[in-house]
Amino acid sequence: MDSTAATEARRPEELVGRGTREGARLFRDWFLRLGAAPERGERAAYVFVMGSMAELLRVFDLHMVFPEITSLQTAVRRVAHEYLAEAEGYGYSPDVCGYVKADVALQLRGGDHPMGRIPPPALAVVTNACSTYIKWAEIWERLYRIPVFTLDVPQSRSARHRDGAGAGDFERDRRYVERQIRELIVLCEGVTGRRFDVDRLREVLSLTNEMSASWRRVLELNRGAPSPYNALVEGTVYLGVLNTLRGTEEGAGYFRDLVQELEYKAAQGIGALAEEKYRLIFVGVPCYPIFRRFAELFSEWGGNFVASSYLWFAAGGLNQGTEYDVDRPLESLAEGVLRSVRAATDAMFFHDRALLEAASDYAADGVVYHPIKSCRTVSTGLADSRMALMRSCDVASLYIESDMMDRRVVSEAQLKNRIDAFFEGLASRKLRGAAASVAAQPPAGASSREQAAKAGGEGTADTGEPQDEGTAARGRARGLGDGRRGS
């Protein structure tokens, strides 16, 4: 039975929502495995989503703990304030990254977490994708006296200088990363007492290739209308599986099934919302202290997030369509790491071009910028990015601030006021657009010469230069949208 027939053979109630249900189950299983690791004599490596080196660490059967994920889960479970207070009582400033403080408290509690027990690290692997990563790892180094490996990945020289494979700078950077990976292999052999198995690496790379192709398809499917999932809500579930099960049979199988579900929903016209009125792009990190409610503030107006920069920079490069060459495993892994970490940082620092493309590809009505107190890496430059977007295209934007961890700086009332005003502006835009379309229609019985004369005689009050009604309406809509955007 081919995949289409298999899809049709399933009952819709079994297929629709399966990705969310299975994602939650796999996530719980991941926490259970972490909790059982010390009893089994198994070791764990602490890693980050941007440059996790998952493929290499799986060769040595190391469990991977993602402190960003374990930290954000304390906020989703509504207990982050307890962890933050404990870390601040220990001496950490309120201005320190909320993820870091939650993790510090977690370590002080012996790994106690609302979803289980997190094992201590035997090794930490970090990259320079975020400067906080490096200082964060130093905390574990002091607490556990473990080796910390920092992978130095050369970044894009500028927004315009981005070398591709085969270019001189890129090849030199790739060789630099490859030499570091070979050093990491030696370190892993020393920590685990196991020899490096290149064939096992090839197997893991092949599984990541499958996941990468599926992830690209998942992102593409949301370009249709209505979009089959919400990139902020369901997308975050998918992202968790993408990172924690990267390079595994479970992960590859999950995303094969997810593509099947979303293709079915797209074919049947089943959207994330009962009625998708507005298509939005999210920029930043979600507001986890009120995660569900935050999304509802948009969905209540019929607003659906069809794309999110979070699904780009936190996807470990798989949004780029990473495909490893298993005949050149180490060389290809180095190239993949270089591309993925660069893509992650570019998605934070040079995302204005990507947003312009996404606004077109996803037919977006608006872009929501969400800078947060806890993460300067993600939030720095968002205001400038918004201004660049407004200068380049006629898409409404909203700028709202809260936090990914600290409920003390999250005001639902203020968020709601700005979001409501944003949607009121979007509604006015649609009305004006509809009115302009009607006005642009030729009156019944008008001759082609009269229509041409009327079109040629239109102009602005100031300059008298020709301007069609559609252009004038778009200009008025832009002016209205600017006045409605959150400050």
N, C-alpha and C positions, 0 to 999 in steps of 0.2 A: 504494500500500500504506500503510495507516494505521500509527500507531506501535505499536499492539498486535500487528498482524500482522507488522510488522518485527521486533519483539522475539521473537515465536514462531519466526520464520524463522531466527534466529541459533542457532547451537549454544551450549548452556549454557557450555561451556568457553571460548568466545570472549567471552561476556558477563560472566560472574562474574569479578571481579578486574580488569576492564578499567579502572575508574577509577583504581586504584592504579598499574597499568602505564602508562597514558597520562599520569597526573599526574607520574610520575617522568620520563617522556620530555620532557614540556613544560617541566619544571623545568630539565632539562639543556640544552634548547634556549635557554631564557632566559639561562642563564649563558653559553652560546656567543655569543649576540647581544651581550651586554654586553662580552665579550672582544674582539669584532670591531669594536665601535663606533669606537674611536679611529682605526683604520686607514681607516675609511670617512669620517672627518671628522664623525662624528655625536656629539652631546653628550648628557650624562647629568645628571639631577637626582637629588639624594639626598633621599629622602622617608621617612616612617614610616607604619606600617600604620594608625594612628589619625589620620585626616585627611590621606591621601596626596595629595589633589587630583589623582588620576590622570586623571579625565575632562578636566580643563583642560590638563594637561601633554601629553596625547596629541594635542591640537589642534596643538601646536607640535612634534610628532614628537620629543620628548625621551625618551630611555631613562630608566627609573626604577630606581634602586638602592635596595633596602630594607636598610639596615645591620643591622636586627634579624635579618633572614632570612640575610644572608651571615654574620653572627656565629654564629648558632645552628648553621649548617651546619658550622662548624669543630668544634663539640662533637659533632654527629652523626657526623662523620668521624674522631672521636677524636684531634684535634690541637689542641683549644682550649687545652690547658695550655701549649703552645709559644707561642701568641699572648699568653696572659695573662702569662706570665713575661717576655716581651719588653716588654710595656707597663709592667709593674711595674718592670722594670729601667730603663725610660725615666723613671720617677718617679711613676707612678700608684699610688695606695694599693690594697692588697688589698680594701678595702671599697668601691671604686668598682664600679659596674655592670659585670658581666662582658661584656655586649654592647659597651659602650663600649671596654673595654680590648682586646677582640679586634679591634674596628674600628681602633683606634689602631695596633695592630701591623700590621694589614693595610695601612694607609696608609704606615707606615714601610717596609714591604716593597715599596712601589710597586704595590700592588694584587694581589700574589700570593695566591691562594686555592686551596684543595684542589680546587675545581671549575672553576677557570679564572682569568682575570685581570679584576679589577674596575676599570672606568675611573674616572678622577678626576672630581669634580663640576664642572659649569659653574654650578650653582645649587643651593641647598638650600632646601627648603620644610618648615617645621615647624609644629606646633600646640602649644598649651599643655595638651594631654591628659596629658602627662607632663613634669614639670619637668626631667627629665634630657635630654629632647629639645633644650631650649633651650641648655643648657650643652654638649651634644654637638656641636651645629651650630657653636658658637663655635670648636671645635677645627678644623673644616674651614675656617672663615673665616680662621683664622690660618695654616693650612698652605697654602691655595690662593688666598687673597685673592679669594674669590668673594662674590657677594651672597647674603645669607641673608634669607629672608622668613619672618617669624613670624606665623602667623594666630592671632589672639586670639579664641577661641571662648567665649562666655559659658556657664557651666556651670549645672547644676541648683542652685537656691538651697538646697535641702534634699531629704531623701528624700521629703517630702510635697509640696513645691512644685515641680511639674513642669508648665509651661505647654505646651499643645498649639497647633497651628496656629490662627491667628485670634485667640488671646489677646493682650492688650496687650503684656505683657513679651516674649512669643515673637516678635511681629512687630517690635518694636524691636530685639531681638537679631538677627533675620534680616536686617534692613536694615543693621545694623552689620557683619555678616559679608559681605554683598553688596558693600558699599563696599570692603572689604579685597580681595575677589576681583577687583574692577575694577582695583585697584592692582597686584595680582599679574599681571594680563593685560598691563599696561604694562611691567612688569619682564620678563616672558617675551618680549615683542616686542623689547625691547632686547637681551636675551641671545642670542636666536636670529636676529634680523633678519627675522622673519616677522610678517605681519599676522594678527591674530586672525580666525578663520573661525567664525562662529556656526553655520553649517550643519554644519560638521564636529563641533562640540560636540554638536549635536542627535543626530548619528549615534552618537557615543560614549555619550551618555546613554541612548539606546535599547538599546544592547548591555548596559550596566550594569543596566538594568531587567530584561532577560532573565536575567542572572546572579542578580540579587536574588531573583526569583521562584523560580528553580531552587534557590538556596541555602536558602530557606525550606522548600521541599519536601524537600530532603535532611535538614534538621533534623527535620521532622515525621515522616518515615518511620521514624526510630529510636524512635518511641513504641510501635511494635508489638513483639510478642514472637514469636520472638527478633529482636533488633535486627540489621539487615543489615550494620552496620559498627561498628567500635570508634571512638568519638569522640576518643580519645586518639591512636591509631595512624593508621588511615586518615584520620580527621578532620583530622589535622595536614597530611597530604598534600593533601587537598582545600583546606585553608585557604591553603596556599602558592600554589596555582593561582589561588584567588580573589583574592588580593592582587596577584600579579605580572602577571596577565593581565586585570585588571579593565578593562572597557570595550573589549574586543577581540573580533573574530570567533572567534578561537581559544578564548578563555575562555567565551564564550556556548555554542559548540558542545560544549566539554568538559562543561559542566554539564547540557546537554540530554541528552547520552549518559549521564552519571552518574545522573541521575534515572531514565532508562530501566533502567539496570542495577539500581539499588536497588529500584525498583518490582517488577522481575522476582524479585529475591531475596525480597522481602517476600511476594509472591504464592505463591512456592514454599516458603516457610518456611525459607529458607536464612539462617542467622545468622552473625554474625562468629565465634562459637565453636561447636564441635561440640555442646556442651551449655551453655546459658546458665543458670547457677544463681542468680546474683546480678546485679541491675541497679544500676549505680553512676553517680554524678555526680561529675565532677572539677572542682575549683575551684583555679585558679592557672595556672602555666606548667609545662609538662612538664620532667622531669629528663633533659635531652638527653645528658649524659655517658654514661649507661647507658640510653638511650632504649628500646631493644627489651627489655632485661632488666627495666626498671622496669615495663613493661606486662605482662611475663610473670609477675611476682610476684603480679599480680591474676588473670590469665587461668588460671594453674595451679589456682586454686581455683574456676574457673568464673565469675569475676567479669568482667563486661563494662561498659565505660564507655559508657553510652547517651547521655550529654550532657556538655558541658564548658563552663564559663564562658569558656574560651580561644576557643571557637568563636563567642562573643558579642563580647567586647571587642576581639578581634583581627580581626574580620570587616569592619571599616570601615563598620559600620552596616547591612550587607546582611542581617543576621539580623533586622532590624526590618521587613523587607519594603519597603525604600526603592524608591519609584517616582517618577522625575523627570517633570515636565511639560515635554515638548519644545517646547511652544508658548511657554513662559516659561523658557528655558534658564538664564539667569543667576540669576533669582529662585529658580527651583526648585533649582539647584545650591547656592545659599546655604542654603536650607532643609534640603537633604539633608546638607550639611556640619554644620550646627548640630545636627540630629537625631543624626547618626552619631557625632560626637565626644562629645556628651552621653551617648548610649547606651553608648559605650565606657567612659567614666569612671563612669557609674552602675553598669555591670556589675562594676566593681572596688570602688566605694565603697558602693553601695546595693544590693548583690545579694541581700540576705537575702530580700526579697519574691520576686524572680525565682527563687531557689532553692526556696522553698516551692511556687511554681507548678510548677516543673520536677519536683520530687519527686512531685507528684500526676500531672502530665501523662505522665511517663515511668515511673510506677509504680516508683519507685526504692526499693531496699532499703537503700542507704547513700550517704553523701556523703563524699568524700575531699578534705580540705583540704591543699594543698601549698604552704606558704609557702617562699620561697627567699631565700637570703642576698643575691643580686645585685640583686633588685628590691624595693625598699621600697614602691613605688607599688602593686604588685599584692598584696604580702604584708601591708601595714598593715591592721589591722582584721579579719583572717581569724579570729583567736581570738574576737573579739566576735561576729562573724557566726555562728560555730559555736554559741556560747552562745544566741544568738537563735533559731537553728534548733532547738536542743534544747528550748527552752522552748515552741516553737510546734507541733512535730509529733513524732511517734514514729518518727523515722527515725534509724538508727544513723549515727555519724560517726567519721571517723578523721582525726587531725591528725599529719602527718609532714613533716619538714623536710629539704631537701637544697639543690640549686642547679641552675640551668638551664645553667651553663657550667663551673663550677669543680669538678673531680673531687676536689679536696682536702677538700671538705666533704660529699662523698657517701659514705655508708657503706652498702653493700648489705646487710651483715649486720644492722645496726640497722633498716634499712627492712624487711627480711624478718621480723624478730622482731615488729615492730608490726603488719605486714600480716597475718601468720599469726594473731596474737591477735585481730585484728579479724574475720577470717573465722570463727574458732572461735566468737566471740560471735554472728555472724550465723547460723551453723548452729544454735546453741542457741535463738536467737530463733525460727527456723523450726520446730524441734521443739516448743517451747512453744506456738507458734501452732497447730500441728496438734493437739496434745493438748487445747488449749482448745476447738477446733472439735468434737472428738470428745465432750468432756465436755458441750458445749452441746446435743448431740443428745438428744432425749427418749428415755428407755428404752422398749424394745418393750412395748406393751400398756398404757402409762401413760395414764390418762384426761386430758382437757384440763384438768379442774379440778385434778388432782394436779400437772400441769405448771405451772399458773398459781400454785398455792400455793407450789410449790418456788421458782419464780422470784421471787415476792413476798417470801419469807422470807429470801432471801440478803442478807447485809450484811457490812460490814467488822467486824473484831474490835474496833476502837477505838470506832467511832461507832454501829455498828448500822444505818447508812444503807444503802439498797438499792444493790447493785452486782452486775451480771450477770457471769457467768464470763468472757465475752469482754473486758470492761473490766478485770477483775482480771488476766487474762493479759497484756493490753497493758501494764498498770502494771508487772507483774513483768518483762516483756520490756524495758521502758525501763530499769529498774534494772539488769538484767544488761548491757544494751548500754552504759550509762554506765560500768560497771566495765571493759568491754572496749575502750573507745575509747582511742586513743593519746594520751599527754599531751604 
